[in-house]
Structure formats: C-alpha cells, structure tokens
Amino acid sequence: MHRGASQTHGNGATLTPRSSAGVTPRHRGAVPGNKARDAAEAIWMGIEGSPSKDAQLRRSRVNGRFMFTVVGLAATVLLSLAVLSNSSTSAASWQFHSPQPDSVVPGRRHRKLEREPGLDQEQFSAGDGDEEQHSAGAGDQEQLSAGDDGGGKVEGGDADTAQDDEGAETEQRLAAGAGSEGLIDSSGAETEQPIDADTQQGAAEAAKEAHTSKQQQQEQQQEQQQQKEQAVAVGEAAAQAAEQSAVQAAEVDTQTAAAQAAEQAAAQAAAAEQAAAAAQAALDDGYEQEQQPDAPGHKAKRRKKSAYHRALERCVTLACLQEAAQQERYKGQFLFPHFFILGWQKSATTSLFHHLKDHPEVLMPVEKEPEFFSYDCGYDARGCPPEMQQEYIEETLHLSRALRHNLNRATFEGSTHYAREGQRLTPNGDTFAASMYKVLPWVRLIASMREPISRYLSMLGHNLDKNTYTCLNKHDSLFKCLELELPWNNYSMPIQSWLDAFPKEQLLLLQYESLTAEDKEAEHLTAVKSFLGVDPKLPAVQLAHSNTRADRLGHAPEGWPMLKWQYERLIEVVRPDVDSLADILTKYGLADANAWVAEWEKAWQTNLDACTPDGKCSIQ
Ligand SMILES: Nc1ncnc2c1ncn2[C@@H]1O[C@H](COP(=O)(O)OS(=O)(=O)O)[C@@H](OP(=O)(O)O)[C@H]1O
C-alpha cells in the first residue's frame, strides 16, 4: 500500500559544487599559476571525498614521474656510453644517416623554447606547456620529465606520448646498435682486404696484427653486446615506468572527467541562478515602471496593477486582506492567501507540502507549520493579536513577495492542528472553522485523513521520539491509551464543522492510504492541483515520502504490541466515527464513501491477519 522506500525530495537533490571555476584541468597547462587546477581539484576533492586519497594519488604520480625520469636518464647515459664506445664513424653515421623523427632530435626542446618566447622557463619546467609542447619534446628525456610535472589530461597525453616515444626510442637505440654492428662487420671485411694485398712485407706480422685485430673486434663485439643488453634492460624498465605512469594518468583522466562533470553542473547551476535573477529583475522592472508611469519617455511594458493589488499593498491586518478581496483583480491573480493544508497530523501533510511548494505557481510560507490561527490566535481567527497579524501577513506568508509576483502565485501554509479543531468553540460562539471563514472566506482547504488507529500510533511514536507528552504518560497501557483517546480524535465532527462553515467546493478531502498508493498517487496529485487552479502537471515529480518514523528512528519501526481482542476492540471504538465520516462524504458528494471505508477495513484486516494464533499482534 505505502511505498516502503524513502524517496529523496527533489529539492534536496542539489550538488553544491564547491566552485564554478571556468577552466578545466584539461587545459590547465595554459594557465599560469594553475588557479584553474586548484579550482578543479577543489571540485574533484568535493566529489571524490578524501583529500588523503588525492594526496596519495598525487604522491604516486610524482613518484612515478620521478622513477620514469631517473630511469630515462640512466637509459640515455648508458646509450651514450654505448654509442661513444663505438667508432666515431659509427656515431657519426648514426647521427647523420639514420633519419630520426623531429621528436628525438637532440636540442629540439631548446629550439621549441626559442620559438615560444611567451612560454617562460618556469612554465616549461613545471610541465605547463600544452599537449603539443609535450609531444614535440617527448623524445627528449629531460623534456619528458619536465612535462611530467603537469597533471590531468596533459599528464595523460604526456604519459601516453612518453610511453610511445620511449618504445620508439628503445627501438631506435636497438636500431642504432644494429647499425653499429653492421659497420663493425663491414670494417672487419675491409680489414681483411689490406692483409691479402700486403703479405709480401711481413706476412707473419700482418697475420699477428690481423689476429690481434680480430681479438679486439671480438672483445669489442662482446662489450657492445653487453651494452646492448644493458640498454635493452634499461629500455624495458623505462617502458615499465611509462606504463605505470600511463595507468596513473588514466586514473587522473577519470577523475578529471568527474571534475569536469561537476564543473559543468556548477556552470549550469550558475546559469539557472542567473536566469532566475534576470527573471526577478524583469519582474521588479515591471513594477518600477508601474510605479513611475509618468516618468519621461516611459512606455509601460506591463499593465497597471489591479485594484486588488493596490489595495493589498497597504494591508497589515486580516481585516484589510478581506476588504481588499472585494476589489477587482486580473484573471490569474490569486487571492491572498490562497489555500491551507489543514491536517491531519501524520497523514503525509509534509510530503504534500513539499510537493506543492515546489510548484512554479505556488509560493511557500516561511515555515511549514506556523500554527498561527491555532497557537497565536487561540483557535479564534477573529481574535488574533494585531501585531501578530502583521507578522503573519508579512513575514510568514510574505505578502510583499506575492505582490512582487503580481499575485500570479498562490500563497499557502499548512498547519496540521487546524483540521482537528474545526468544531472548537470560540468566545463568541463560533466554531474555529466558522471564525476562519469570517476572516478568510475565500481560502481553499485541503485535509488528508489516515486510518485512525494507525494515524494515532504514528502520532504516539512521533511524540515518544520527541520525548513530548503522550497519552502513555496518562494511561499505563497502550491499549487503554488508545481506547480512551481515539474517540476524541475523530474526523466526522471537525469535518462537519469545516463543511458547515465553508462551501463544500472549497474543501478537498484526501485519504492518506489512497494518496500514498503508487497506483493512485498521480491521480490524487492532479486532483489537488486542479482544485487549487494551478497547472496539474507540475511539478512533474512523485509525492515524496517525508517525515517518516523510520527516518527518525534510523531503522524501520516495529509494530506496536497488542492482543488481538484489544485491536478488535479499537476497531469498534473508531467504527462509529468512520461510519459518520462515510455519511458526510456521501452527503456532500466529496468522495466514494464505500471505497474509502473499504480501504481502512483492508488496513485493519492486514493487521489482524498478521496476529499469531495465540492472539499476539504487532500493529502497524
Ligand atoms: N508518500 C508517502 N507514502 C507513505 N507514507 C507517507 C508518505 N509521505 C509521508 N508518509 C507518512 O506520513 C507520516 C508523516 O505524516 P505528516 O508529514 O503529516 O506528519 S506531521 O503531522 O506533519 O508530523 C509518516 O508516517 P509514519 O512513518 O508511520 O510515522 C510518513 O511515513
């Protein structure tokens, strides 16, 4: 019947981005001072939560880069040693005959620096160059390590580039080694030729020399082989480091995406805020113009205030509101206030309140339950202290805000004690309901009613949770408490009083069980908004499930322990009131009384069915 799971109210689903910084980490390399990075990281930390995790990640990124740099440098040194140990011809050959991509030409980085005078040294060494700068210098070990200090996507790109270039560089080193080997072989072949040509002059010496030369060649080959192996090992280590770097960079990239999403959301929120401010400003402008219709060059964009509007502007008393209500108003202007949620307590009034306050044509009061007519006026709407009337009109209902909206928004409040006291007599003999009618005869009233035993138990739980007075303080058993109190908490008497005081068209009665049933909720909400004269399709959200006992307790409440005969007795206690209510519903044509009663009978039966065979029940 009721939805079990709590819903989050739409209003509360707000990501408050910490910052709306406009520069994403993806481009932060282009921002001196990295303000954008700080802002994006603030958002990122806001989403990811733990700053220690961020710190860890940053540390590991730096470590990875450091490792990568050290390993890279070592590889370069070893490679240089390998190259230097070859003949100068070989080195020259490698330098000049092997076509190298721009990215691995030594000195490239310095040329890049010269080409971009705007990019200062600090920026460069901090890795603040853009992606092009990184890839341009990626073959240069120094530049790789410099670029690695950057972050975000730049790092990601950098690490990828580093990995690719590192692999390419290793291959080039190997190719260089292979090239050198080829040269050595051919030089060996050359060495053999002169020996064959000059044997006349000292074949033995030549043979000895050739032997020595061969030995030297072999030693050189061995040495080069070792250096090659070392270079390969270093290259592999560098590749590993680059891979690690790439993984970290990918992680950073994911977080960057999250930060970007947050930033986008922040930008959207800011835009929405701006639009709202602009709308408000436009509204205020309209009023300015209306207030100065004779100003030179003035051309009224909006029509003049209605007589009702002008009359209301002076109001600080309820009597004034009533007097003003006699004045003409434009179509679409709501009387002030437009409606009340009367109650009953524990009948989903909070959920309904939230749903209606989120309606674009509705203005919410400053608090959900001002209880002005009950507490401040002592349940006599005509006996409200004048200074409190002013406060109620201006500070609780916000008359000036309603006027600012040109009375095109419905103002309301919801005080759950109003409904149950409809029949209470005021000093001058009126009921509370009648006194309300005398003060605000136009106001529309909504009352929600829940199966009486379960409603009372919910209220009992509410008071127990809040440690306030409950009937359990007066009676020593739950059963006694309910048996004696329920008759005083009936529906029919107050409802009859409200109907005696107000035209039935101004009263909407809702049944809690039906209102909160998933398959009927939409229909009821539409009926509520049609009754109020606002767009029935808005807000396009479900009814929230607010103010639950489970939320207050932190766990699902257990049923109230009771014996079966006791529960049956309580049904007998409430039955006459339920029947009277059914009669009223039928008499005034307010609802299908049979369906209404059947719903509550179903609730009773569900509880009875759950009792154990030995007659112990757990009442929900
Ligand atoms: N959508 C929906 N579906 C089912 N039940 C709902 C829903 N919204 C509110 N509720 C239940 O209504 C109880 C709170 O009612 P109120 O907000 O009127 O309470 S209060 O008088 O304003 O304190 C409270 O009942 P208990 O949990 O039994 O105490 C809420 O759980």
PDBQT file of the ligand as one rigid body, heavy atoms in Angstrom, charges set to zero:
ROOT
HETATM    1  N1  LIG A 701       4.496   9.181   0.227  1.00  0.00    +0.000 N 
HETATM    2  C1  LIG A 701       4.214   8.591   1.382  1.00  0.00    +0.000 A 
HETATM    3  N2  LIG A 701       3.859   7.295   1.412  1.00  0.00    +0.000 NA
HETATM    4  C2  LIG A 701       3.557   6.685   2.586  1.00  0.00    +0.000 A 
HETATM    5  N3  LIG A 701       3.608   7.287   3.771  1.00  0.00    +0.000 NA
HETATM    6  C3  LIG A 701       3.967   8.575   3.786  1.00  0.00    +0.000 A 
HETATM    7  C4  LIG A 701       4.287   9.285   2.622  1.00  0.00    +0.000 A 
HETATM    8  N4  LIG A 701       4.640  10.525   2.982  1.00  0.00    +0.000 NA
HETATM    9  C5  LIG A 701       4.541  10.597   4.303  1.00  0.00    +0.000 A 
HETATM   10  N5  LIG A 701       4.139   9.427   4.809  1.00  0.00    +0.000 N 
HETATM   11  C6  LIG A 701       3.933   9.076   6.222  1.00  0.00    +0.000 C 
HETATM   12  O1  LIG A 701       3.149  10.100   6.832  1.00  0.00    +0.000 OA
HETATM   13  C7  LIG A 701       3.583  10.270   8.171  1.00  0.00    +0.000 C 
HETATM   14  C8  LIG A 701       4.019  11.698   8.354  1.00  0.00    +0.000 C 
HETATM   15  O2  LIG A 701       2.904  12.498   8.155  1.00  0.00    +0.000 OA
HETATM   16  P1  LIG A 701       2.963  14.079   8.320  1.00  0.00    +0.000 P 
HETATM   17  O3  LIG A 701       4.035  14.620   7.486  1.00  0.00    +0.000 OA
HETATM   18  O4  LIG A 701       1.611  14.600   8.069  1.00  0.00    +0.000 OA
HETATM   19  O5  LIG A 701       3.360  14.221   9.845  1.00  0.00    +0.000 OA
HETATM   20  S1  LIG A 701       3.296  15.575  10.689  1.00  0.00    +0.000 S 
HETATM   21  O6  LIG A 701       1.998  15.614  11.330  1.00  0.00    +0.000 OA
HETATM   22  O7  LIG A 701       3.499  16.702   9.825  1.00  0.00    +0.000 OA
HETATM   23  O8  LIG A 701       4.354  15.432  11.698  1.00  0.00    +0.000 OA
HETATM   24  C9  LIG A 701       4.703   9.298   8.392  1.00  0.00    +0.000 C 
HETATM   25  O9  LIG A 701       4.148   8.122   8.913  1.00  0.00    +0.000 OA
HETATM   26  P2  LIG A 701       4.924   7.156   9.956  1.00  0.00    +0.000 P 
HETATM   27  O10 LIG A 701       6.218   6.808   9.289  1.00  0.00    +0.000 OA
HETATM   28  O11 LIG A 701       4.026   5.992  10.144  1.00  0.00    +0.000 OA
HETATM   29  O12 LIG A 701       5.123   7.930  11.196  1.00  0.00    +0.000 OA
HETATM   30  C10 LIG A 701       5.205   9.085   6.993  1.00  0.00    +0.000 C 
HETATM   31  O13 LIG A 701       5.890   7.871   6.836  1.00  0.00    +0.000 OA
ENDROOT
TORSDOF 0
